[in-house]
Amino acid sequence: MEYFISGFNVDGYRCDVTGEIPIDFWKEGRRRIEAVKPDLMTLAESMKPEKLRHAFDLYCLFG
């Protein structure tokens, strides 16, 4: 994700099936991408967004 932010000025990510990936991955990813671009927007597609509050700005609820 850092590569695309730096190289192509990406300003946000939509991440699918976020609940199937450990929250520690998303927290670390968020920390690293904010270091590159603090105003980046993240969107999670998840059935359980309450677990992802620290890593994402917006949610699409599926279920």
All heavy atoms as TSV, in Angstrom:
chain	resi	resn	atom	element	x	y	z
A	1	MET	N	N	0.828	-1.187	0.000
A	1	MET	CA	C	0.000	0.000	0.000
A	1	MET	C	C	0.875	1.254	0.000
A	1	MET	O	O	0.546	2.223	-0.663
A	1	MET	CB	C	-0.958	-0.020	1.183
A	1	MET	CG	C	-2.035	-1.090	1.073
A	1	MET	SD	S	-3.385	-0.973	2.280
A	1	MET	CE	C	-2.560	-1.361	3.795
A	2	GLU	N	N	1.976	1.208	0.737
A	2	GLU	CA	C	2.876	2.359	0.771
A	2	GLU	C	C	3.412	2.683	-0.630
A	2	GLU	O	O	3.541	3.857	-0.988
A	2	GLU	CB	C	4.045	2.083	1.710
A	2	GLU	CG	C	3.650	1.951	3.160
A	2	GLU	CD	C	4.751	1.348	3.990
A	2	GLU	OE1	O	4.987	0.122	3.855
A	2	GLU	OE2	O	5.374	2.092	4.757
A	3	TYR	N	N	3.734	1.661	-1.391
A	3	TYR	CA	C	4.261	1.838	-2.745
A	3	TYR	C	C	3.293	2.634	-3.615
A	3	TYR	O	O	3.691	3.574	-4.316
A	3	TYR	CB	C	4.527	0.464	-3.366
A	3	TYR	CG	C	4.822	0.509	-4.841
A	3	TYR	CD1	C	6.084	0.866	-5.294
A	3	TYR	CD2	C	3.844	0.194	-5.774
A	3	TYR	CE1	C	6.362	0.916	-6.656
A	3	TYR	CE2	C	4.108	0.230	-7.130
A	3	TYR	CZ	C	5.369	0.597	-7.568
A	3	TYR	OH	O	5.634	0.641	-8.906
A	4	PHE	N	N	2.022	2.289	-3.591
A	4	PHE	CA	C	1.039	2.964	-4.436
A	4	PHE	C	C	0.748	4.387	-3.956
A	4	PHE	O	O	0.472	5.272	-4.756
A	4	PHE	CB	C	-0.251	2.152	-4.528
A	4	PHE	CG	C	-0.089	0.947	-5.398
A	4	PHE	CD1	C	0.051	-0.305	-4.833
A	4	PHE	CD2	C	-0.032	1.070	-6.760
A	4	PHE	CE1	C	0.227	-1.427	-5.634
A	4	PHE	CE2	C	0.141	-0.039	-7.580
A	4	PHE	CZ	C	0.276	-1.297	-7.017
A	5	ILE	N	N	0.826	4.618	-2.661
A	5	ILE	CA	C	0.631	5.979	-2.142
A	5	ILE	C	C	1.778	6.869	-2.609
A	5	ILE	O	O	1.552	7.963	-3.140
A	5	ILE	CB	C	0.554	5.967	-0.603
A	5	ILE	CG1	C	-0.671	5.195	-0.132
A	5	ILE	CG2	C	0.511	7.403	-0.055
A	5	ILE	CD1	C	-0.653	4.855	1.348
A	6	SER	N	N	2.989	6.398	-2.406
A	6	SER	CA	C	4.168	7.193	-2.776
A	6	SER	C	C	4.327	7.342	-4.288
A	6	SER	O	O	4.602	8.426	-4.779
A	6	SER	CB	C	5.436	6.548	-2.209
A	6	SER	OG	O	5.399	6.531	-0.814
A	7	GLY	N	N	4.152	6.257	-5.009
A	7	GLY	CA	C	4.413	6.263	-6.442
A	7	GLY	C	C	3.292	6.790	-7.308
A	7	GLY	O	O	3.535	7.319	-8.398
A	8	PHE	N	N	2.034	6.669	-6.847
A	8	PHE	CA	C	0.900	7.016	-7.696
A	8	PHE	C	C	-0.103	7.949	-7.019
A	8	PHE	O	O	-1.201	8.159	-7.521
A	8	PHE	CB	C	0.191	5.736	-8.154
A	8	PHE	CG	C	1.109	4.826	-8.924
A	8	PHE	CD1	C	1.735	3.761	-8.306
A	8	PHE	CD2	C	1.379	5.067	-10.259
A	8	PHE	CE1	C	2.608	2.931	-8.996
A	8	PHE	CE2	C	2.238	4.244	-10.970
A	8	PHE	CZ	C	2.864	3.179	-10.344
A	9	ASN	N	N	0.262	8.462	-5.847
A	9	ASN	CA	C	-0.572	9.413	-5.107
A	9	ASN	C	C	-1.968	8.880	-4.799
A	9	ASN	O	O	-2.958	9.604	-4.844
A	9	ASN	CB	C	-0.650	10.751	-5.848
A	9	ASN	CG	C	-1.084	11.859	-4.933
A	9	ASN	OD1	O	-0.804	11.853	-3.737
A	9	ASN	ND2	N	-1.793	12.824	-5.479
A	10	VAL	N	N	-2.061	7.592	-4.502
A	10	VAL	CA	C	-3.342	7.004	-4.091
A	10	VAL	C	C	-3.805	7.718	-2.832
A	10	VAL	O	O	-3.013	8.014	-1.943
A	10	VAL	CB	C	-3.163	5.486	-3.836
A	10	VAL	CG1	C	-4.373	4.893	-3.152
A	10	VAL	CG2	C	-2.899	4.766	-5.141
A	11	ASP	N	N	-5.099	8.019	-2.759
A	11	ASP	CA	C	-5.596	8.755	-1.588
A	11	ASP	C	C	-6.586	7.954	-0.752
A	11	ASP	O	O	-7.200	8.481	0.166
A	11	ASP	CB	C	-6.198	10.084	-1.990
A	11	ASP	CG	C	-7.351	9.946	-2.962
A	11	ASP	OD1	O	-7.715	8.807	-3.315
A	11	ASP	OD2	O	-7.895	10.981	-3.372
A	12	GLY	N	N	-6.739	6.670	-1.055
A	12	GLY	CA	C	-7.623	5.842	-0.258
A	12	GLY	C	C	-7.616	4.395	-0.715
A	12	GLY	O	O	-7.184	4.087	-1.819
A	13	TYR	N	N	-8.118	3.543	0.169
A	13	TYR	CA	C	-8.219	2.112	-0.127
A	13	TYR	C	C	-9.561	1.572	0.328
A	13	TYR	O	O	-10.045	1.917	1.401
A	13	TYR	CB	C	-7.128	1.321	0.607
A	13	TYR	CG	C	-5.776	1.431	-0.036
A	13	TYR	CD1	C	-4.825	2.312	0.471
A	13	TYR	CD2	C	-5.463	0.667	-1.143
A	13	TYR	CE1	C	-3.582	2.421	-0.122
A	13	TYR	CE2	C	-4.222	0.773	-1.736
A	13	TYR	CZ	C	-3.295	1.655	-1.224
A	13	TYR	OH	O	-2.060	1.756	-1.812
A	14	ARG	N	N	-10.126	0.702	-0.486
A	14	ARG	CA	C	-11.276	-0.110	-0.088
A	14	ARG	C	C	-10.747	-1.522	0.087
A	14	ARG	O	O	-10.182	-2.109	-0.834
A	14	ARG	CB	C	-12.360	-0.103	-1.155
A	14	ARG	CG	C	-13.492	-1.041	-0.753
A	14	ARG	CD	C	-14.612	-1.074	-1.764
A	14	ARG	NE	N	-15.627	-1.987	-1.268
A	14	ARG	CZ	C	-16.100	-3.001	-1.960
A	14	ARG	NH1	N	-15.684	-3.237	-3.182
A	14	ARG	NH2	N	-17.011	-3.781	-1.433
A	15	CYS	N	N	-10.933	-2.069	1.259
A	15	CYS	CA	C	-10.414	-3.395	1.568
A	15	CYS	C	C	-11.570	-4.359	1.790
A	15	CYS	O	O	-12.428	-4.119	2.639
A	15	CYS	CB	C	-9.540	-3.322	2.812
A	15	CYS	SG	S	-8.171	-2.156	2.641
A	16	ASP	N	N	-11.596	-5.437	1.025
A	16	ASP	CA	C	-12.667	-6.428	1.105
A	16	ASP	C	C	-12.346	-7.512	2.129
A	16	ASP	O	O	-11.190	-7.812	2.397
A	16	ASP	CB	C	-12.877	-7.091	-0.257
A	16	ASP	CG	C	-13.400	-6.118	-1.301
A	16	ASP	OD1	O	-13.885	-5.042	-0.918
A	16	ASP	OD2	O	-13.327	-6.440	-2.490
A	17	VAL	N	N	-13.386	-8.097	2.678
A	17	VAL	CA	C	-13.300	-9.230	3.604
A	17	VAL	C	C	-12.316	-8.929	4.746
A	17	VAL	O	O	-11.515	-9.757	5.145
A	17	VAL	CB	C	-12.930	-10.543	2.874
A	17	VAL	CG1	C	-13.216	-11.746	3.738
A	17	VAL	CG2	C	-13.687	-10.676	1.557
A	18	THR	N	N	-12.383	-7.742	5.264
A	18	THR	CA	C	-11.432	-7.299	6.281
A	18	THR	C	C	-11.530	-8.102	7.572
A	18	THR	O	O	-10.531	-8.255	8.275
A	18	THR	CB	C	-11.632	-5.815	6.595
A	18	THR	OG1	O	-13.001	-5.590	6.928
A	18	THR	CG2	C	-11.246	-4.959	5.416
A	19	GLY	N	N	-12.689	-8.606	7.892
A	19	GLY	CA	C	-12.853	-9.371	9.120
A	19	GLY	C	C	-12.160	-10.711	9.129
A	19	GLY	O	O	-12.002	-11.339	10.169
A	20	GLU	N	N	-11.718	-11.181	7.974
A	20	GLU	CA	C	-11.028	-12.468	7.872
A	20	GLU	C	C	-9.527	-12.342	8.070
A	20	GLU	O	O	-8.811	-13.340	8.064
A	20	GLU	CB	C	-11.315	-13.109	6.514
A	20	GLU	CG	C	-12.789	-13.353	6.259
A	20	GLU	CD	C	-13.424	-14.265	7.298
A	20	GLU	OE1	O	-12.803	-15.275	7.672
A	20	GLU	OE2	O	-14.535	-13.944	7.750
A	21	ILE	N	N	-9.051	-11.129	8.221
A	21	ILE	CA	C	-7.623	-10.868	8.398
A	21	ILE	C	C	-7.423	-10.333	9.813
A	21	ILE	O	O	-8.198	-9.482	10.259
A	21	ILE	CB	C	-7.128	-9.867	7.335
A	21	ILE	CG1	C	-7.332	-10.481	5.948
A	21	ILE	CG2	C	-5.674	-9.485	7.571
A	21	ILE	CD1	C	-7.133	-9.534	4.808
A	22	PRO	N	N	-6.413	-10.768	10.536
A	22	PRO	CA	C	-6.223	-10.319	11.920
A	22	PRO	C	C	-6.136	-8.797	12.038
A	22	PRO	O	O	-5.504	-8.137	11.209
A	22	PRO	CB	C	-4.902	-10.970	12.331
A	22	PRO	CG	C	-4.783	-12.163	11.446
A	22	PRO	CD	C	-5.401	-11.753	10.134
A	23	ILE	N	N	-6.763	-8.247	13.068
A	23	ILE	CA	C	-6.809	-6.801	13.264
A	23	ILE	C	C	-5.413	-6.206	13.405
A	23	ILE	O	O	-5.175	-5.072	13.000
A	23	ILE	CB	C	-7.712	-6.421	14.461
A	23	ILE	CG1	C	-7.902	-4.906	14.557
A	23	ILE	CG2	C	-7.155	-6.976	15.756
A	23	ILE	CD1	C	-8.550	-4.248	13.379
A	24	ASP	N	N	-4.474	-6.952	13.940
A	24	ASP	CA	C	-3.103	-6.436	14.072
A	24	ASP	C	C	-2.506	-6.069	12.717
A	24	ASP	O	O	-1.746	-5.107	12.608
A	24	ASP	CB	C	-2.200	-7.440	14.779
A	24	ASP	CG	C	-2.552	-7.590	16.253
A	24	ASP	OD1	O	-3.224	-6.692	16.796
A	24	ASP	OD2	O	-2.168	-8.603	16.846
A	25	PHE	N	N	-2.848	-6.830	11.686
A	25	PHE	CA	C	-2.394	-6.512	10.328
A	25	PHE	C	C	-2.914	-5.153	9.904
A	25	PHE	O	O	-2.171	-4.316	9.384
A	25	PHE	CB	C	-2.862	-7.597	9.349
A	25	PHE	CG	C	-2.600	-7.241	7.918
A	25	PHE	CD1	C	-1.373	-7.520	7.349
A	25	PHE	CD2	C	-3.574	-6.627	7.142
A	25	PHE	CE1	C	-1.121	-7.184	6.017
A	25	PHE	CE2	C	-3.334	-6.300	5.817
A	25	PHE	CZ	C	-2.097	-6.580	5.253
A	26	TRP	N	N	-4.203	-4.902	10.108
A	26	TRP	CA	C	-4.811	-3.631	9.697
A	26	TRP	C	C	-4.287	-2.461	10.525
A	26	TRP	O	O	-4.061	-1.376	9.990
A	26	TRP	CB	C	-6.329	-3.707	9.796
A	26	TRP	CG	C	-6.930	-4.698	8.861
A	26	TRP	CD1	C	-7.683	-5.793	9.189
A	26	TRP	CD2	C	-6.842	-4.707	7.425
A	26	TRP	NE1	N	-8.057	-6.471	8.061
A	26	TRP	CE2	C	-7.561	-5.828	6.956
A	26	TRP	CE3	C	-6.225	-3.884	6.498
A	26	TRP	CZ2	C	-7.668	-6.129	5.612
A	26	TRP	CZ3	C	-6.329	-4.182	5.146
A	26	TRP	CH2	C	-7.047	-5.297	4.716
A	27	LYS	N	N	-4.091	-2.662	11.807
A	27	LYS	CA	C	-3.560	-1.581	12.656
A	27	LYS	C	C	-2.149	-1.188	12.214
A	27	LYS	O	O	-1.835	-0.004	12.115
A	27	LYS	CB	C	-3.546	-2.005	14.122
A	27	LYS	CG	C	-4.914	-2.021	14.763
A	27	LYS	CD	C	-4.791	-2.430	16.217
A	27	LYS	CE	C	-6.127	-2.498	16.902
A	27	LYS	NZ	N	-5.996	-2.930	18.311
A	28	GLU	N	N	-1.304	-2.166	11.975
A	28	GLU	CA	C	0.059	-1.888	11.523
A	28	GLU	C	C	0.044	-1.242	10.136
A	28	GLU	O	O	0.778	-0.294	9.868
A	28	GLU	CB	C	0.903	-3.164	11.503
A	28	GLU	CG	C	2.286	-2.998	10.939
A	28	GLU	CD	C	3.200	-2.088	11.756
A	28	GLU	OE1	O	2.858	-1.743	12.906
A	28	GLU	OE2	O	4.274	-1.730	11.239
A	29	GLY	N	N	-0.799	-1.756	9.259
A	29	GLY	CA	C	-0.915	-1.164	7.925
A	29	GLY	C	C	-1.356	0.280	7.992
A	29	GLY	O	O	-0.805	1.149	7.303
A	30	ARG	N	N	-2.340	0.569	8.822
A	30	ARG	CA	C	-2.828	1.938	8.974
A	30	ARG	C	C	-1.731	2.848	9.508
A	30	ARG	O	O	-1.524	3.961	9.032
A	30	ARG	CB	C	-4.053	1.954	9.892
A	30	ARG	CG	C	-4.664	3.321	10.105
A	30	ARG	CD	C	-5.148	3.870	8.760
A	30	ARG	NE	N	-5.628	5.216	8.878
A	30	ARG	CZ	C	-6.865	5.598	8.596
A	30	ARG	NH1	N	-7.765	4.709	8.202
A	30	ARG	NH2	N	-7.220	6.842	8.697
A	31	ARG	N	N	-0.990	2.371	10.495
A	31	ARG	CA	C	0.110	3.157	11.050
A	31	ARG	C	C	1.138	3.500	9.963
A	31	ARG	O	O	1.578	4.648	9.835
A	31	ARG	CB	C	0.783	2.392	12.186
A	31	ARG	CG	C	1.884	3.175	12.887
A	31	ARG	CD	C	2.707	2.309	13.810
A	31	ARG	NE	N	3.510	1.316	13.117
A	31	ARG	CZ	C	4.628	1.567	12.421
A	31	ARG	NH1	N	5.068	2.797	12.321
A	31	ARG	NH2	N	5.288	0.593	11.839
A	32	ARG	N	N	1.454	2.528	9.142
A	32	ARG	CA	C	2.471	2.731	8.108
A	32	ARG	C	C	1.991	3.635	6.981
A	32	ARG	O	O	2.751	4.483	6.501
A	32	ARG	CB	C	2.923	1.387	7.566
A	32	ARG	CG	C	3.726	0.601	8.611
A	32	ARG	CD	C	4.064	-0.782	8.184
A	32	ARG	NE	N	4.899	-0.771	6.974
A	32	ARG	CZ	C	5.473	-1.853	6.483
A	32	ARG	NH1	N	5.323	-3.022	7.085
A	32	ARG	NH2	N	6.202	-1.771	5.393
A	33	ILE	N	N	0.754	3.484	6.553
A	33	ILE	CA	C	0.296	4.339	5.455
A	33	ILE	C	C	0.040	5.773	5.919
A	33	ILE	O	O	0.246	6.714	5.160
A	33	ILE	CB	C	-0.923	3.755	4.706
A	33	ILE	CG1	C	-2.134	3.590	5.612
A	33	ILE	CG2	C	-0.543	2.458	4.013
A	33	ILE	CD1	C	-3.385	3.071	4.907
A	34	GLU	N	N	-0.363	5.957	7.165
A	34	GLU	CA	C	-0.536	7.318	7.685
A	34	GLU	C	C	0.805	8.037	7.800
A	34	GLU	O	O	0.848	9.264	7.701
A	34	GLU	CB	C	-1.234	7.306	9.037
A	34	GLU	CG	C	-2.718	7.168	8.912
A	34	GLU	CD	C	-3.436	7.320	10.247
A	34	GLU	OE1	O	-2.797	7.164	11.310
A	34	GLU	OE2	O	-4.638	7.581	10.213
A	35	ALA	N	N	1.884	7.313	7.999
A	35	ALA	CA	C	3.206	7.919	8.033
A	35	ALA	C	C	3.579	8.498	6.673
A	35	ALA	O	O	4.307	9.477	6.581
A	35	ALA	CB	C	4.249	6.898	8.482
A	36	VAL	N	N	3.052	7.895	5.603
A	36	VAL	CA	C	3.325	8.359	4.245
A	36	VAL	C	C	2.339	9.453	3.844
A	36	VAL	O	O	2.719	10.464	3.251
A	36	VAL	CB	C	3.242	7.183	3.240
A	36	VAL	CG1	C	3.459	7.656	1.819
A	36	VAL	CG2	C	4.228	6.092	3.615
A	37	LYS	N	N	1.054	9.268	4.175
A	37	LYS	CA	C	0.006	10.221	3.773
A	37	LYS	C	C	-1.048	10.280	4.886
A	37	LYS	O	O	-1.971	9.472	4.924
A	37	LYS	CB	C	-0.613	9.786	2.457
A	37	LYS	CG	C	-1.520	10.808	1.842
A	37	LYS	CD	C	-1.889	10.403	0.423
A	37	LYS	CE	C	-2.453	11.598	-0.306
A	37	LYS	NZ	N	-2.595	11.317	-1.723
A	38	PRO	N	N	-0.936	11.240	5.787
A	38	PRO	CA	C	-1.815	11.304	6.961
A	38	PRO	C	C	-3.309	11.443	6.658
A	38	PRO	O	O	-4.129	10.994	7.448
A	38	PRO	CB	C	-1.304	12.533	7.714
A	38	PRO	CG	C	0.079	12.733	7.237
A	38	PRO	CD	C	0.102	12.247	5.828
A	39	ASP	N	N	-3.671	12.031	5.536
A	39	ASP	CA	C	-5.092	12.256	5.244
A	39	ASP	C	C	-5.707	11.175	4.357
A	39	ASP	O	O	-6.774	11.350	3.783
A	39	ASP	CB	C	-5.293	13.627	4.609
A	39	ASP	CG	C	-4.554	13.797	3.294
A	39	ASP	OD1	O	-3.643	13.004	3.000
A	39	ASP	OD2	O	-4.879	14.738	2.564
A	40	LEU	N	N	-5.082	10.029	4.271
A	40	LEU	CA	C	-5.577	8.902	3.481
A	40	LEU	C	C	-6.891	8.372	4.046
A	40	LEU	O	O	-7.093	8.362	5.256
A	40	LEU	CB	C	-4.525	7.787	3.503
A	40	LEU	CG	C	-4.833	6.609	2.604
A	40	LEU	CD1	C	-3.935	6.682	1.387
A	40	LEU	CD2	C	-4.609	5.330	3.344
A	41	MET	N	N	-7.792	7.935	3.188
A	41	MET	CA	C	-9.101	7.396	3.592
A	41	MET	C	C	-9.111	5.888	3.386
A	41	MET	O	O	-8.623	5.384	2.377
A	41	MET	CB	C	-10.194	8.032	2.742
A	41	MET	CG	C	-11.583	7.539	3.042
A	41	MET	SD	S	-12.226	8.053	4.634
A	41	MET	CE	C	-12.384	9.795	4.401
A	42	THR	N	N	-9.674	5.166	4.360
A	42	THR	CA	C	-9.789	3.718	4.236
A	42	THR	C	C	-11.243	3.282	4.445
A	42	THR	O	O	-11.951	3.814	5.300
A	42	THR	CB	C	-8.893	2.992	5.249
A	42	THR	OG1	O	-9.208	3.442	6.562
A	42	THR	CG2	C	-7.421	3.218	4.959
A	43	LEU	N	N	-11.655	2.317	3.651
A	43	LEU	CA	C	-13.017	1.780	3.687
A	43	LEU	C	C	-12.935	0.272	3.864
A	43	LEU	O	O	-12.246	-0.415	3.105
A	43	LEU	CB	C	-13.739	2.115	2.386
A	43	LEU	CG	C	-15.090	1.457	2.148
A	43	LEU	CD1	C	-16.124	1.998	3.117
A	43	LEU	CD2	C	-15.535	1.681	0.721
A	44	ALA	N	N	-13.629	-0.256	4.856
A	44	ALA	CA	C	-13.637	-1.696	5.128
A	44	ALA	C	C	-14.959	-2.305	4.703
A	44	ALA	O	O	-16.021	-1.773	5.003
A	44	ALA	CB	C	-13.423	-1.956	6.614
A	45	GLU	N	N	-14.905	-3.422	4.007
A	45	GLU	CA	C	-16.081	-4.237	3.717
A	45	GLU	C	C	-16.053	-5.346	4.749
A	45	GLU	O	O	-15.132	-6.148	4.784
A	45	GLU	CB	C	-15.997	-4.779	2.291
A	45	GLU	CG	C	-17.136	-5.687	1.908
A	45	GLU	CD	C	-16.772	-7.156	2.036
A	45	GLU	OE1	O	-16.064	-7.662	1.180
A	45	GLU	OE2	O	-17.229	-7.777	3.015
A	46	SER	N	N	-17.040	-5.335	5.649
A	46	SER	CA	C	-16.974	-6.262	6.771
A	46	SER	C	C	-18.356	-6.551	7.335
A	46	SER	O	O	-19.249	-5.710	7.274
A	46	SER	CB	C	-16.109	-5.655	7.878
A	46	SER	OG	O	-16.047	-6.509	8.992
A	47	MET	N	N	-18.496	-7.729	7.910
A	47	MET	CA	C	-19.730	-8.072	8.621
A	47	MET	C	C	-19.639	-7.657	10.084
A	47	MET	O	O	-20.638	-7.605	10.776
A	47	MET	CB	C	-19.974	-9.577	8.517
A	47	MET	CG	C	-20.312	-10.018	7.102
A	47	MET	SD	S	-20.429	-11.811	6.929
A	47	MET	CE	C	-21.753	-12.187	8.026
A	48	LYS	N	N	-18.430	-7.365	10.570
A	48	LYS	CA	C	-18.214	-7.002	11.971
A	48	LYS	C	C	-17.300	-5.781	12.061
A	48	LYS	O	O	-16.150	-5.875	12.490
A	48	LYS	CB	C	-17.597	-8.170	12.720
A	48	LYS	CG	C	-18.479	-9.395	12.741
A	48	LYS	CD	C	-17.794	-10.535	13.451
A	48	LYS	CE	C	-18.684	-11.774	13.387
A	48	LYS	NZ	N	-18.036	-12.935	13.978
A	49	PRO	N	N	-17.778	-4.606	11.686
A	49	PRO	CA	C	-16.905	-3.425	11.672
A	49	PRO	C	C	-16.427	-2.981	13.045
A	49	PRO	O	O	-15.419	-2.300	13.155
A	49	PRO	CB	C	-17.780	-2.360	11.029
A	49	PRO	CG	C	-19.165	-2.776	11.333
A	49	PRO	CD	C	-19.133	-4.289	11.280
A	50	GLU	N	N	-17.120	-3.380	14.107
A	50	GLU	CA	C	-16.720	-2.946	15.442
A	50	GLU	C	C	-15.298	-3.383	15.790
A	50	GLU	O	O	-14.623	-2.759	16.590
A	50	GLU	CB	C	-17.706	-3.451	16.503
A	50	GLU	CG	C	-17.801	-4.941	16.648
A	50	GLU	CD	C	-18.712	-5.640	15.641
A	50	GLU	OE1	O	-19.331	-4.966	14.794
A	50	GLU	OE2	O	-18.792	-6.877	15.692
A	51	LYS	N	N	-14.824	-4.441	15.161
A	51	LYS	CA	C	-13.466	-4.929	15.408
A	51	LYS	C	C	-12.413	-4.113	14.662
A	51	LYS	O	O	-11.234	-4.256	14.911
A	51	LYS	CB	C	-13.341	-6.391	14.993
A	51	LYS	CG	C	-14.164	-7.338	15.823
A	51	LYS	CD	C	-13.929	-8.757	15.379
A	51	LYS	CE	C	-14.702	-9.723	16.255
A	51	LYS	NZ	N	-14.460	-11.113	15.861
A	52	LEU	N	N	-12.840	-3.268	13.734
A	52	LEU	CA	C	-11.914	-2.596	12.827
A	52	LEU	C	C	-11.845	-1.080	13.026
A	52	LEU	O	O	-11.236	-0.382	12.228
A	52	LEU	CB	C	-12.317	-2.911	11.386
A	52	LEU	CG	C	-12.381	-4.397	11.047
A	52	LEU	CD1	C	-13.053	-4.600	9.707
A	52	LEU	CD2	C	-11.001	-5.001	11.053
A	53	ARG	N	N	-12.450	-0.567	14.057
A	53	ARG	CA	C	-12.555	0.887	14.256
A	53	ARG	C	C	-11.213	1.606	14.251
A	53	ARG	O	O	-11.132	2.748	13.843
A	53	ARG	CB	C	-13.277	1.184	15.556
A	53	ARG	CG	C	-14.737	0.922	15.466
A	53	ARG	CD	C	-15.473	1.470	16.675
A	53	ARG	NE	N	-16.883	1.157	16.531
A	53	ARG	CZ	C	-17.576	0.481	17.414
A	53	ARG	NH1	N	-17.023	0.085	18.531
A	53	ARG	NH2	N	-18.842	0.219	17.207
A	54	HIS	N	N	-10.184	0.960	14.732
A	54	HIS	CA	C	-8.876	1.613	14.845
A	54	HIS	C	C	-8.122	1.660	13.516
A	54	HIS	O	O	-7.119	2.362	13.420
A	54	HIS	CB	C	-8.023	0.912	15.897
A	54	HIS	CG	C	-8.654	0.905	17.237
A	54	HIS	ND1	N	-8.780	2.040	18.007
A	54	HIS	CD2	C	-9.239	-0.073	17.956
A	54	HIS	CE1	C	-9.386	1.750	19.134
A	54	HIS	NE2	N	-9.686	0.466	19.128
A	55	ALA	N	N	-8.604	0.967	12.522
A	55	ALA	CA	C	-7.856	0.879	11.274
A	55	ALA	C	C	-8.570	1.496	10.072
A	55	ALA	O	O	-7.933	1.803	9.081
A	55	ALA	CB	C	-7.531	-0.579	10.966
A	56	PHE	N	N	-9.897	1.694	10.169
A	56	PHE	CA	C	-10.651	2.170	9.011
A	56	PHE	C	C	-11.503	3.386	9.338
A	56	PHE	O	O	-11.955	3.562	10.461
A	56	PHE	CB	C	-11.557	1.041	8.486
A	56	PHE	CG	C	-10.771	-0.090	7.882
A	56	PHE	CD1	C	-10.394	-1.177	8.650
A	56	PHE	CD2	C	-10.394	-0.059	6.554
A	56	PHE	CE1	C	-9.651	-2.216	8.123
A	56	PHE	CE2	C	-9.656	-1.098	6.010
A	56	PHE	CZ	C	-9.283	-2.164	6.788
A	57	ASP	N	N	-11.736	4.199	8.315
A	57	ASP	CA	C	-12.552	5.405	8.474
A	57	ASP	C	C	-14.035	5.134	8.202
A	57	ASP	O	O	-14.897	5.696	8.856
A	57	ASP	CB	C	-12.074	6.490	7.497
A	57	ASP	CG	C	-10.634	6.871	7.746
A	57	ASP	OD1	O	-10.317	7.228	8.884
A	57	ASP	OD2	O	-9.839	6.769	6.802
A	58	LEU	N	N	-14.313	4.294	7.214
A	58	LEU	CA	C	-15.681	4.009	6.775
A	58	LEU	C	C	-15.876	2.505	6.640
A	58	LEU	O	O	-14.928	1.748	6.489
A	58	LEU	CB	C	-15.951	4.653	5.419
A	58	LEU	CG	C	-15.782	6.178	5.353
A	58	LEU	CD1	C	-15.749	6.619	3.903
A	58	LEU	CD2	C	-16.883	6.853	6.110
A	59	TYR	N	N	-17.164	2.089	6.617
A	59	TYR	CA	C	-17.502	0.662	6.510
A	59	TYR	C	C	-18.630	0.438	5.527
A	59	TYR	O	O	-19.563	1.228	5.451
A	59	TYR	CB	C	-17.962	0.117	7.864
A	59	TYR	CG	C	-17.026	0.410	8.984
A	59	TYR	CD1	C	-17.215	1.498	9.808
A	59	TYR	CD2	C	-15.901	-0.380	9.168
A	59	TYR	CE1	C	-16.325	1.786	10.829
A	59	TYR	CE2	C	-15.002	-0.108	10.168
A	59	TYR	CZ	C	-15.221	0.975	10.986
A	59	TYR	OH	O	-14.333	1.260	11.981
A	60	CYS	N	N	-18.550	-0.653	4.782
A	60	CYS	CA	C	-19.653	-1.205	4.006
A	60	CYS	C	C	-20.068	-2.455	4.772
A	60	CYS	O	O	-19.239	-3.336	4.993
A	60	CYS	CB	C	-19.224	-1.608	2.610
A	60	CYS	SG	S	-18.796	-0.255	1.553
A	61	LEU	N	N	-21.293	-2.530	5.186
A	61	LEU	CA	C	-21.743	-3.700	5.953
A	61	LEU	C	C	-22.352	-4.732	5.037
A	61	LEU	O	O	-23.244	-4.429	4.238
A	61	LEU	CB	C	-22.762	-3.268	7.001
A	61	LEU	CG	C	-22.249	-2.253	8.015
A	61	LEU	CD1	C	-23.385	-1.837	8.942
A	61	LEU	CD2	C	-21.095	-2.799	8.812
A	62	PHE	N	N	-21.882	-5.954	5.139
A	62	PHE	CA	C	-22.409	-7.069	4.370
A	62	PHE	C	C	-22.732	-8.194	5.339
A	62	PHE	O	O	-22.038	-8.403	6.311
A	62	PHE	CB	C	-21.397	-7.561	3.341
A	62	PHE	CG	C	-21.140	-6.568	2.258
A	62	PHE	CD1	C	-20.099	-5.667	2.347
A	62	PHE	CD2	C	-21.982	-6.518	1.161
A	62	PHE	CE1	C	-19.879	-4.749	1.357
A	62	PHE	CE2	C	-21.756	-5.597	0.154
A	62	PHE	CZ	C	-20.699	-4.707	0.252
A	63	GLY	N	N	-23.775	-8.920	5.042
A	63	GLY	CA	C	-24.036	-10.032	5.910
A	63	GLY	C	C	-25.364	-10.607	5.834
A	63	GLY	O	O	-26.334	-10.556	5.395
